[in-house]
Amino acid sequence: MNKAYDVIVVGAGPAGSLAAKHAALGGVSTLLIEKHPVIGCPVCCAEAISTTGLTNIVEPDPRWICSEIERVRLHGPGNSKAGIYHPKAGFVLERKIFDRAMAEQAAIAGADVKVGVDALDIIRGNNGDISGVVADDNGRSVEIGARVVIAADGVESQIACRAGLNPVLKPKDIHSSYQYLIGGIELEPRTLEFYFGNETAPGGYIWVFGKGGGLANVGLAIMPTKSPHKKAVEYLDEFIARRFSRYKIIERMTGGVPTYMEALPLYKDNLLLCGDAARVIDSLTGAGIANALLSGKLAGQTAARMVREGISGEFYRKEFLKIKGRELKFYYLCRQIYLKLSDDDVVNILRFVDDIFGEKEITGINPFEVITKIIMSHPKLLTLGRHLLTMN
């Protein structure tokens, strides 16, 4: 590992690896560091991604795809349900393999990749710009210089905090989540299951994402303020006992799922944020892989141009928000509506969704159009969603 690079990327998740890859492809010296000894572990993700969210950025590889997704089953209170059949909907990934493959792509592009290196602080030069990071390199303190730093170190980004971008989440802007990888079960192939309702997962939902071979990620996210006396894992345990007659728990994970934060800058001086560190997350579903990939790619391309041409990080902010800004804001507002729904509202929405799709084969979904139709169909939702309708 050299003492200085043009670009240092902190965090080798999908966002960080894509950032490192594209910075290196841009012809600048690049270092990608990961605090864990093994890239891709631990897994903190439900592992599903839409087809376009993946293929717009990287070419799918059978090595890291567990299952293709072609059907979604939605379940609500009182046995209400709806189904959507979309043969090219998406994929369930094997993140342990996928993340390492993305890091491999960064290395092939020319980036240095180092594991067991934890960025603890930033270094500032005489002009106040960040001039590198202080890191723990497998127990040894090192200083590594950089002209641009990309923070891809997750929802609790230390680099963002050290730089004065304090992305602290308020209780209303984070869900409590818990997930098991379970085995020994039978599922409808190529199908995702979602379960809604205030008795099932208050303020959130439960997911069942099959991975093939009798395996599935089964988890939930809830709004803690809507369930002050019951933990996420309790709801999940109760659900699994109802849903599966036999199962074996193989892995467990827990954490917080943040919402999009429009007020959080995507850059400051020569620091760029991407992935969960930038809070570029779908606030309605909690999905983050696709936005992480896109933000990482754009951050890496911008960082290379910052070094070569002297452009500002403002280019990255504008490019990302031009593609994703309206969508992220739309889903954030949708979440505010969702948190106000009663179980009867959920039943009515599922009935309407089933009327729209009804297991008919579709080739794509326009979420703005579908959600607008749902809101227009229900007087209460029309009142709640008046701000959304002005965006469409």
C-alpha positions as CSV (number, residue, x, y, z in Angstrom):
1,M,0.0,0.0,0.0
2,N,1.4,3.4,-1.0
3,K,1.6,6.4,1.2
4,A,-0.6,8.5,-1.1
5,Y,-3.2,8.1,-3.8
6,D,-5.2,10.3,-6.0
7,V,-8.5,8.8,-4.7
8,I,-9.2,6.8,-1.5
9,V,-12.5,4.9,-1.3
10,V,-13.6,3.9,2.2
11,G,-15.8,0.8,2.3
12,A,-15.9,-2.1,-0.1
13,G,-19.6,-2.6,-0.4
14,P,-21.3,-2.2,-3.8
15,A,-21.0,1.6,-3.7
16,G,-17.4,1.6,-2.7
17,S,-16.2,-1.0,-5.1
18,L,-18.0,0.6,-8.1
19,A,-16.5,4.0,-7.0
20,A,-13.0,2.5,-6.9
21,K,-13.5,0.7,-10.2
22,H,-14.6,3.9,-12.1
23,A,-12.0,6.1,-10.5
24,A,-9.3,3.7,-11.6
25,L,-10.9,3.5,-15.1
26,G,-10.6,7.3,-15.1
27,G,-6.9,7.0,-15.0
28,V,-6.1,8.0,-11.4
29,S,-4.4,6.1,-8.7
30,T,-7.0,4.6,-6.4
31,L,-7.1,2.8,-3.1
32,L,-10.1,0.8,-1.9
33,I,-10.1,-0.1,1.8
34,E,-12.4,-2.3,3.8
35,K,-12.4,-2.6,7.6
36,H,-13.6,-6.2,7.7
37,P,-11.1,-9.0,6.9
38,V,-13.4,-10.5,4.3
39,I,-15.3,-8.4,1.7
40,G,-19.0,-9.3,1.7
41,C,-19.1,-10.3,5.4
42,P,-21.2,-9.8,7.4
43,V,-24.2,-9.5,5.1
44,C,-26.5,-6.7,6.1
45,C,-29.1,-6.9,3.3
46,A,-32.2,-8.7,2.1
47,E,-30.2,-9.2,-1.2
48,A,-33.0,-8.4,-3.8
49,I,-32.5,-5.9,-6.7
50,S,-34.6,-5.0,-9.7
51,T,-33.3,-6.1,-13.2
52,T,-32.8,-2.5,-14.4
53,G,-31.2,-1.5,-11.1
54,L,-28.5,-4.1,-11.7
55,T,-28.1,-4.3,-15.5
56,N,-27.9,-0.6,-16.0
57,I,-24.6,-0.7,-14.0
58,V,-23.1,-4.2,-14.2
59,E,-23.5,-7.3,-16.3
60,P,-25.2,-10.1,-14.3
61,D,-23.1,-13.1,-13.6
62,P,-24.7,-16.5,-12.7
63,R,-22.0,-16.9,-10.0
64,W,-23.6,-14.4,-7.7
65,I,-27.3,-14.7,-8.6
66,C,-29.3,-17.1,-6.4
67,S,-32.6,-16.7,-8.0
68,E,-34.4,-14.7,-10.7
69,I,-37.6,-13.0,-9.6
70,E,-40.7,-13.2,-11.8
71,R,-43.6,-13.0,-9.3
72,V,-44.5,-11.0,-6.2
73,R,-47.1,-12.0,-3.6
74,L,-48.5,-9.3,-1.4
75,H,-50.4,-10.3,1.8
76,G,-52.3,-8.0,4.1
77,P,-54.7,-8.2,7.1
78,G,-57.6,-10.6,7.0
79,N,-56.1,-12.8,4.3
80,S,-56.2,-10.0,1.8
81,K,-53.7,-10.5,-1.0
82,A,-52.5,-9.4,-4.4
83,G,-50.2,-10.9,-7.0
84,I,-47.9,-9.3,-9.7
85,Y,-46.4,-11.4,-12.5
86,H,-43.4,-9.8,-14.1
87,P,-41.0,-12.3,-15.7
88,K,-38.0,-9.9,-15.7
89,A,-38.6,-8.3,-12.3
90,G,-35.2,-8.8,-10.7
91,F,-32.8,-11.0,-8.9
92,V,-31.9,-12.3,-5.4
93,L,-28.2,-12.0,-5.1
94,E,-25.6,-13.8,-3.0
95,R,-24.0,-10.7,-1.5
96,K,-21.0,-12.6,-0.1
97,I,-20.0,-13.5,-3.7
98,F,-21.4,-10.3,-5.4
99,D,-19.5,-7.9,-3.1
100,R,-16.3,-9.7,-3.7
101,A,-16.9,-9.8,-7.4
102,M,-17.4,-6.0,-7.4
103,A,-14.1,-5.6,-5.5
104,E,-12.4,-7.9,-8.0
105,Q,-13.7,-5.6,-10.8
106,A,-12.1,-2.6,-9.0
107,A,-8.8,-4.4,-8.7
108,I,-8.9,-5.5,-12.4
109,A,-9.6,-1.8,-13.3
110,G,-6.3,-0.9,-11.5
111,A,-7.4,0.0,-7.9
112,D,-5.4,-1.3,-4.9
113,V,-7.7,-3.2,-2.6
114,K,-6.8,-3.7,1.0
115,V,-8.9,-5.4,3.7
116,G,-8.6,-5.1,7.5
117,V,-7.9,-1.4,7.1
118,D,-10.3,0.7,9.1
119,A,-10.5,4.5,8.3
120,L,-10.7,6.2,11.7
121,D,-10.3,9.9,10.8
122,I,-9.5,12.4,8.1
123,I,-6.4,14.4,7.5
124,R,-6.8,18.1,6.6
125,G,-4.2,20.1,4.6
126,N,-3.3,23.8,5.1
127,N,-6.2,24.9,2.9
128,G,-8.7,23.0,5.0
129,D,-9.4,20.4,2.3
130,I,-9.2,16.7,3.2
131,S,-5.7,15.5,2.3
132,G,-6.1,11.8,3.3
133,V,-7.2,9.5,6.1
134,V,-5.8,8.0,9.3
135,A,-6.4,4.3,9.3
136,D,-5.9,1.2,11.5
137,D,-4.1,-1.2,9.2
138,N,-4.5,-4.5,10.9
139,G,-3.5,-3.0,14.3
140,R,-1.0,-0.5,12.9
141,S,-1.8,3.3,12.6
142,V,-1.1,4.7,9.2
143,E,-1.7,8.0,7.3
144,I,-2.6,7.7,3.7
145,G,-2.7,10.8,1.5
146,A,-5.4,11.5,-1.1
147,R,-6.6,14.3,-3.3
148,V,-10.2,13.0,-3.2
149,V,-11.8,10.8,-0.6
150,I,-15.0,8.9,-1.2
151,A,-17.0,7.8,1.8
152,A,-18.8,4.5,1.2
153,D,-18.6,3.3,4.7
154,G,-22.3,2.7,5.3
155,V,-25.1,4.1,7.4
156,E,-22.9,5.0,10.3
157,S,-20.2,6.6,8.1
158,Q,-17.3,7.7,10.3
159,I,-15.7,9.6,7.5
160,A,-18.8,11.7,6.9
161,C,-19.1,12.5,10.6
162,R,-15.4,13.4,10.8
163,A,-15.8,15.8,7.9
164,G,-18.6,17.6,9.6
165,L,-21.4,16.0,7.7
166,N,-23.3,14.7,10.6
167,P,-25.9,12.3,9.1
168,V,-27.6,11.5,12.5
169,L,-31.0,9.9,12.0
170,K,-34.0,10.9,14.1
171,P,-36.2,8.1,15.4
172,K,-38.8,8.9,12.8
173,D,-36.3,8.3,10.0
174,I,-35.1,4.8,10.8
175,H,-36.7,1.4,10.9
176,S,-35.6,-1.4,13.2
177,S,-34.9,-4.6,11.2
178,Y,-34.1,-8.2,11.9
179,Q,-33.5,-11.0,9.4
180,Y,-32.8,-14.7,9.4
181,L,-31.4,-16.9,6.7
182,I,-33.4,-20.0,7.1
183,G,-33.2,-23.4,5.4
184,G,-35.2,-26.6,5.1
185,I,-38.3,-24.8,3.7
186,E,-40.5,-25.0,0.6
187,L,-41.3,-21.9,-1.4
188,E,-42.9,-21.0,-4.7
189,P,-39.9,-20.6,-7.0
190,R,-38.8,-17.2,-8.3
191,T,-41.3,-15.5,-6.0
192,L,-41.0,-12.8,-3.4
193,E,-43.5,-12.6,-0.5
194,F,-44.4,-9.4,1.4
195,Y,-46.6,-9.2,4.5
196,F,-48.2,-6.0,5.7
197,G,-50.4,-4.9,8.6
198,N,-50.0,-3.1,12.0
199,E,-50.3,-6.4,13.8
200,T,-47.7,-8.1,11.6
201,A,-45.1,-5.4,11.2
202,P,-46.2,-1.9,12.4
203,G,-45.0,0.8,10.1
204,G,-43.1,-1.7,8.0
205,Y,-43.4,-5.1,6.4
206,I,-42.1,-8.7,6.4
207,W,-40.3,-10.1,3.4
208,V,-39.6,-13.7,2.3
209,F,-36.9,-13.8,-0.4
210,G,-36.2,-17.3,-1.6
211,K,-32.6,-18.1,-2.6
212,G,-33.1,-21.6,-4.0
213,G,-32.2,-24.9,-2.4
214,G,-34.7,-24.5,0.4
215,L,-33.1,-21.3,1.6
216,A,-34.6,-17.9,2.1
217,N,-33.9,-14.5,3.7
218,V,-36.9,-13.9,6.0
219,G,-36.9,-10.6,7.8
220,L,-38.9,-7.5,8.7
221,A,-38.5,-3.8,9.4
222,I,-40.8,-2.0,11.8
223,M,-41.2,1.6,13.0
224,P,-40.0,1.5,16.7
225,T,-42.2,4.5,17.6
226,K,-45.3,2.4,16.5
227,S,-44.3,-0.5,18.6
228,P,-42.7,0.7,21.8
229,H,-43.3,-2.5,23.8
230,K,-42.4,-5.2,21.3
231,K,-39.1,-5.8,19.5
232,A,-38.7,-6.5,15.8
233,V,-37.3,-10.0,16.5
234,E,-40.5,-10.9,18.4
235,Y,-42.7,-10.0,15.4
236,L,-40.4,-12.0,13.1
237,D,-40.3,-15.1,15.4
238,E,-44.1,-15.1,15.6
239,F,-44.4,-14.8,11.8
240,I,-42.0,-17.6,11.0
241,A,-43.7,-20.0,13.4
242,R,-47.0,-19.3,11.5
243,R,-45.6,-19.3,8.0
244,F,-43.3,-22.4,8.1
245,S,-44.0,-25.8,9.7
246,R,-40.3,-26.7,9.5
247,Y,-37.2,-24.5,9.2
248,K,-33.6,-24.2,10.4
249,I,-32.0,-20.8,11.3
250,I,-28.6,-20.6,9.6
251,E,-27.7,-16.9,10.1
252,R,-29.1,-13.8,11.9
253,M,-28.6,-10.1,11.2
254,T,-30.0,-7.0,12.8
255,G,-29.7,-3.3,12.2
256,G,-31.3,0.0,11.2
257,V,-32.8,0.8,7.8
258,P,-32.5,4.6,7.3
259,T,-34.6,6.8,5.0
260,Y,-33.5,9.2,2.3
261,M,-32.1,12.4,3.7
262,E,-32.6,15.2,1.2
263,A,-30.8,17.7,3.4
264,L,-27.6,15.6,3.6
265,P,-25.1,16.9,1.0
266,L,-23.6,14.3,-1.4
267,Y,-20.3,16.1,-1.2
268,K,-18.2,18.6,0.8
269,D,-15.1,20.1,-0.8
270,N,-13.1,17.1,-2.0
271,L,-15.2,14.5,-0.1
272,L,-17.9,12.6,-1.9
273,L,-20.6,10.4,-0.2
274,C,-22.2,7.4,-1.9
275,G,-24.4,4.4,-1.0
276,D,-25.8,4.2,2.5
277,A,-23.4,6.9,3.7
278,A,-25.2,9.3,1.4
279,R,-28.6,8.0,2.5
280,V,-29.6,7.4,-1.1
281,I,-32.1,4.7,0.0
282,D,-35.7,4.0,-1.2
283,S,-37.6,5.2,1.9
284,L,-40.7,3.2,1.0
285,T,-39.1,-0.2,0.7
286,G,-35.7,0.2,2.2
287,A,-34.0,-1.0,-1.0
288,G,-30.5,0.3,-1.4
289,I,-28.3,-1.8,-3.7
290,A,-29.3,-0.3,-7.0
291,N,-28.8,3.3,-5.7
292,A,-25.6,2.3,-4.1
293,L,-24.3,1.0,-7.5
294,L,-25.3,4.1,-9.4
295,S,-24.0,6.5,-6.8
296,G,-20.7,4.6,-6.6
297,K,-20.2,4.7,-10.3
298,L,-21.0,8.4,-10.6
299,A,-18.8,9.2,-7.5
300,G,-15.9,7.3,-9.0
301,Q,-16.2,9.0,-12.4
302,T,-16.5,12.4,-10.8
303,A,-13.5,11.8,-8.5
304,A,-11.3,10.9,-11.5
305,R,-12.3,14.2,-13.2
306,M,-11.8,16.2,-10.0
307,V,-8.2,14.9,-10.1
308,R,-7.6,15.3,-13.8
309,E,-9.6,18.4,-14.6
310,G,-10.3,20.1,-11.3
311,I,-14.0,20.0,-11.5
312,S,-16.2,20.2,-8.3
313,G,-18.1,17.6,-6.5
314,E,-21.1,19.5,-7.5
315,F,-21.0,17.7,-10.8
316,Y,-21.6,14.4,-8.9
317,R,-24.5,15.8,-6.9
318,K,-26.2,17.2,-10.1
319,E,-25.8,14.0,-12.1
320,F,-27.1,11.7,-9.4
321,L,-30.1,13.9,-8.5
322,K,-30.9,14.3,-12.2
323,I,-31.4,10.6,-12.4
324,K,-32.7,9.7,-8.9
325,G,-33.7,12.9,-7.0
326,R,-37.3,13.0,-8.0
327,E,-37.7,9.3,-7.3
328,L,-36.1,9.4,-3.9
329,K,-38.2,12.4,-2.8
330,F,-41.3,10.7,-4.1
331,Y,-40.7,7.5,-2.1
332,Y,-39.9,9.5,1.0
333,L,-43.3,11.2,0.7
334,C,-45.0,7.8,0.1
335,R,-43.5,6.6,3.3
336,Q,-45.2,9.4,5.2
337,I,-48.5,8.2,3.8
338,Y,-47.7,4.6,4.5
339,L,-47.1,5.3,8.2
340,K,-50.6,6.7,8.5
341,L,-52.4,3.8,7.0
342,S,-54.9,1.7,9.0
343,D,-55.2,-2.0,8.3
344,D,-58.4,-1.3,6.4
345,D,-56.5,1.1,4.2
346,V,-54.0,-1.7,3.5
347,V,-56.8,-4.1,2.6
348,N,-58.3,-1.6,0.1
349,I,-54.9,-0.9,-1.5
350,L,-54.2,-4.6,-2.0
351,R,-57.6,-5.1,-3.5
352,F,-56.9,-2.2,-5.9
353,V,-53.5,-3.6,-6.8
354,D,-55.0,-7.0,-7.5
355,D,-57.5,-5.3,-9.8
356,I,-54.7,-3.6,-11.7
357,F,-52.4,-6.5,-12.1
358,G,-54.4,-9.6,-11.3
359,E,-51.6,-12.0,-12.2
360,K,-51.5,-10.7,-15.7
361,E,-48.1,-10.8,-17.3
362,I,-46.5,-7.3,-17.3
363,T,-43.2,-6.1,-18.7
364,G,-42.7,-3.1,-16.4
365,I,-44.1,-1.0,-13.6
366,N,-44.3,2.8,-13.4
367,P,-44.4,3.4,-9.7
368,F,-45.4,7.0,-10.1
369,E,-48.4,6.0,-12.2
370,V,-49.4,3.0,-10.0
371,I,-49.2,4.9,-6.7
372,T,-51.1,7.9,-8.2
373,K,-53.9,5.6,-9.2
374,I,-54.0,4.0,-5.7
375,I,-54.2,7.5,-4.1
376,M,-56.9,8.7,-6.5
377,S,-59.0,5.6,-5.7
378,H,-59.4,6.3,-2.0
379,P,-60.6,9.7,-0.5
380,K,-58.5,9.3,2.6
381,L,-55.4,8.6,0.6
382,L,-56.2,11.5,-1.7
383,T,-56.1,13.8,1.2
384,L,-52.8,12.4,2.5
385,G,-51.2,12.2,-1.0
386,R,-52.0,15.7,-2.4
387,H,-48.3,16.6,-2.3
388,L,-47.4,13.5,-4.3
389,L,-49.8,14.3,-7.0
390,T,-48.1,17.6,-7.8
391,M,-44.9,15.6,-8.5
392,N,-46.3,13.3,-11.1
